[in-house]
Amino acid sequence: MKPMQFVVAVAALALLTVAQAQQPIIIKFSHVVAEQTPKGQGALKFKELAEKYLPGKVQVQVFPNSQLVSDDRELDALLLGDVQFLSTSLSKFDRYTKKLQVYDLPFLFDNIDAVDRFQRTPAGLALLDSMTSKGIKGLNYWHNGMKQMSTNRPQLKRPEDVKGLKFRIQQSDVLEAQFRALGANPQKMAFGEVYQALQTGVVDGQENTWSNIWTQKFYEVQKSIAETNHGVVDYMVITNAKWWDSLPADVRAGLTKAMNEASEYANKLANDFNERDKKNIADAGKAKIQTLSKDDLAAWRKAMAPVWKQFEGEIGKDLIEAAQKANGS
């Protein structure tokens, strides 16, 4: 190679190296719900803020409604590096840590404010790092809301009203035990399959928040929704721990700031959306919302109480007590 050709080649290589260094980090953020849900809006807010705080350094691509990865494959996709961010239901982590099963215990939290208080305690914050040894780093919690129960039957007031019915549940042993305690038949199923399963009678009922019941149109294929508030659907925003640790410090700082602000935004929306969507469902007039009396709720609590004792050893009595204290009672 002639000297001039060598110089040109070195210069071209240098320019290519600079260009590569200036390429933004692509962050794929996948989730399984609609964009108009609190989670969907939170993901879009994170994209907006991350690209604002790290201009030219990151590009966030958001994939709602399981467009990129299905509900039952998303954790594997994260660990393989196919996606970088997920906002995953807390019910799906029991194969990585049993401690997060605390969130699935029935009637543990009085309301979403109690959930929020617990998540800000040292015990709640420590759970974000409970899976780092398995490759999963928790960044923050996002609310969805308190769970209600629905069926394709006209009556839904007491535990005996669900005996023998098939219920869709998330991939959670605690939720499976919860419905078995009620005498129902739990069926683990991906979120994207639920509407059709309800429509065709593959399952008779499900449990979810008002916003999910509305946006996924579950109310169209159910006759009754009982306002039980018996549990919580919450998410942990997670990333691949190794990938996160490999990021430049300034990028991690910018993403953390964006995530914290997006979390506040999403959690405020969750409360607003659930109030709005409960009214939307009532106004639609397709599924009857049934308000439960104190005696009705006491019967549900009593029926589900054995689940606490069943999982106390796995979760840890101290963690359950820390969660109970957040109720303020």
Sequence and secondary structure as in RCSB ss.txt:
>XXXX:A:sequence
MKPMQFVVAVAALALLTVAQAQQPIIIKFSHVVAEQTPKGQGALKFKELAEKYLPGKVQVQVFPNSQLVSDDREL
DALLLGDVQFLSTSLSKFDRYTKKLQVYDLPFLFDNIDAVDRFQRTPAGLALLDSMTSKGIKGLNYWHNGMKQMS
TNRPQLKRPEDVKGLKFRIQQSDVLEAQFRALGANPQKMAFGEVYQALQTGVVDGQENTWSNIWTQKFYEVQKSI
AETNHGVVDYMVITNAKWWDSLPADVRAGLTKAMNEASEYANKLANDFNERDKKNIADAGKAKIQTLSKDDLAAW
RKAMAPVWKQFEGEIGKDLIEAAQKANGS
>XXXX:A:secstr
  HHHHHHHHHHHHHHHHHHHHS EEEEEE SS TTSHHHHHHHHHHHHHHHHSTTTEEEEEE TTSSS TTTHH
HHHHHTS SEEEEEGGG TTT SGGGGGGSTT  SSHHHHHHHHTSHHHHHGGGTTGGGTEEEEEEEEEEE EEE
ESSS  SSGGGGTT EEEE S HHHHHHHHHTT EEEE  GGGHHHHHHHTSSSEEEE HHHHHHTTGGGG SEE
E    SEEEEEEEEEHHHHHHS HHHHHHHHHHHHHHHHHHHHHHHHHHHHHHHHHHHHTSSEEE   HHHHHHH
HHHHTHHHHHHHHHH HHHHHHHHHTT  
